[in-house]
């Protein structure tokens, strides 16, 4: 069985072509992620926690993957 984190990271890596993704738990969107490749700062992921109505910025794919994992599981 493939790790949940590996699946999350694979989806995040594919965001270069598709700059927005939703992550769902039991059919309900729990997180919305947008991606921007800023020339000065490099890749930036913005995570919107739907339930908490908060947004967070990440420059590390590993850190955002762990945050999404926490929201999903």
C-alpha positions, 0 to 999 in steps of 0.5 A: 500500500502506498503511503498517504504522504506519497500520494499527497506529495505526488498531487502537489508536484503535479500542480506546476501545470494546474495551479489549484487543487482541492483535498477532500475527506469523505466528499467534503473539501477540507483544504484548497491549495494554490501554487505559484512559482515566484521568480524571487522566492521560488515555489510557494504553496498557499493552503486554505483550511476551509473549516478554520477559514485560515490561509497558510503559506509554505515554501516546502512541499514536505511541510504542506504535505504534512499539514494536508495529511493532518487535515485529511486524517 
